[in-house]
């Protein structure tokens, strides 16, 4: 009974969660982690860690998987992805990429893609809540993101981007309204190198 009440409470709380568009997780980010942190993960070593760093920015989890697949087996990579992950874009992801999520499968891929494009994570929570309990929806959400609109995103949305902070928030908002991604790249290039701009760009769009 107590467990059931807790589950109901979680479901009731879902609409009240932050509107941030990047799922919260504690995974090691292949685009940002140090060599030591990468090398310490299951199946990893210093050589693989250096290869991951050399390949940055990784623009999809498929790219990460392709790199690691040269050395690690499917079973090793599945175990690793409980600890290492790059958020997948719900509005652009493929079935192949969704199936990289540990403990996913054909049903997860089907339901993820059925409701795309998503306007935000609250929509994802609502739709996935038709099939899984709150704990599983939260787990799945931790692997995904919905791109934020550069011209309308809230501070909370912007700060949900991995590696974001006050400076990213300030510079993203300073140049509104954005007319094109070329403008975004040009303006952000004043503050970060091309690799970091590319990393940030994967989380944003202009006009949803």
C-alpha positions, 0 to 999 in steps of 0.5 A: 500500500505504501509503495502504491501511494508513493507511485501515485504521488510521483505521478501526481508530481510529474506535471509540476516538475521543472520544464527544463528540456534536458533530462536530469541524470548523473551519467558521465558526459562523453563530451565533457568528462575528464580522461580520468573519469572516462577511463574509470568507467566499466570496460574503459581504459586510458586508450579508449578515454583518449579516443573519446576525447579526441572525437569531441564533440560527439553530436549523437549517441550513435557516434559515441557507440560507433567509436566504442564499438571498435573495441567493446562488445555490445554487452560491454557497451550496454553495461557502460551506458548505465554510467556513460551517456549523451542525451538523445534528441527526441525529435531527431533520434532514430530507432537504432539510437533509442535501442542503445538505452539500457533496458529499452527495446522495440516498445520503447522505440515505438512509443518514443517515435510515435509522439514526435515531435515533442514540444517539451519534456512535459509532453514526453512524461504524459505520453510515456506515463500511459505505458510505464510507471513514474519511476520508469518514465523518469529513468527513460527521461534521463536519457533524452532531451527536447531542443530548446527554442533560442528565442523563447526558452526560459532561464531554467530551460537554458540552464538544463543544458549540460555544462551550462551556467550563468555565462551561457545563460547571459550570452544566449539571451543577449543576442535574441532574437536569433534569425539563423543558426549561422548567427548563433554560431557567429555570436557564440564563437566570440566566447567559445571555440568551434567544438564547444559551440557545436556541442551547445548547438545540438541542444537548441533550435530557432522556432519549434 
